[in-house]
Amino acid sequence: MSEQNSAIADTEGHRNLLILLFAGFVLSGIATTIVGPMLPIFIKRWSLDDGQAGLFSTIQFLAALGGTLASSAIAAWRGYKPALVLGYALMGGGLACLNADTHGVALAATAAFGLGYGLTTPGTNLSVAELGGAKSASLLNQLNFAWGAGAMICSVLIAFALKHNAISILLAATAIFGGILVVGLSFASFGVQKHEKGVNATGAISPVIGLGITIALAAMFFIYVAMENGIGFWSAEYAKRIANGITYTTTLAPMFFYAGLTSGRAAAPLVLRTLHERKLVLGALSLEAAATVLLITSRTLPVATAAVFLAGLGCASVYPIFIAWLSRWYGASAKKIGGILFALASLGGCPSTKKIRVVSKFSGSLRVGFLVPLACATALIFLVLSLRRQTTA
């Protein structure tokens, strides 16, 4: 009877932990994207030029990168909990101070919540992967759906708060949300269940995992984010050029991409019940490549918008499954290398947008620039096929 009660308590503890981690990723989605809709406010308040305004994004990116790297060391030393608790404390505090009266304080606040979500991203993903066991890919898709939901509602919340002169109230609410997460995670148990056969629960790296596989997985993390950010970042500008001017639809083009991304992650758990992870990844990447070709050849705004949505749909399940493979192949050692791989993923986002810009400028056409994410999708298909032995296990 005592063993049965212990099992029930473990199940309830894991469920409560998952609720906290999912809620935290909604807040992380808001923190990741909040600088964009807040930037016009900052530019007007302090009369910033483009270079000064761009400093917010740079500081956010560098702080997040530092947090991601630090999370690996913290997790290897003390487990996931300390990085998550510190991360959400920084995230809540940074968001609370973002609407500051002085430029320097707003920049410091941006660095704080950037560092915060850098600290929380690897630990949250890997904790959920461990808790999910054999169903980790399905659970990680749901987790990243929560992040997408936070990212999508961020602009809506800022617009609503601006209309009602309630920016400070909104940011205070996010800070309170962060505080609740800090308290909840401080008392949560991060013990991991023993999972089904096929899941590396021993903590040892599988003997088939060598340096070549590690390099391939690192490349997959880097290339995926480069592909996703490339299309998401340039879709509005591409739509504007097709429409020969800024319209309501062209402005919303990135929303269609993230709508495809979010809806795909919501559907992935159902698809994974009947389709193997490897087949889903290859199918998704093929859809992404086809959608990018459609985007390149599109001549009307409706076709381009549909292509952007399909591109988001193609991206949806790929990254969560990559994280599931990382956790499954490396076991407890994922704590040590996870931060490095997530840092590489972060780095992938920056050069991709620049490469599209360079190719576009050199060729004189943004259509040609989209060959960069098409090449990314092709490279990922090749890498997944090269890892057949691991991905079919």
Disulfide bonds with the S-S distance in Angstrom:
none
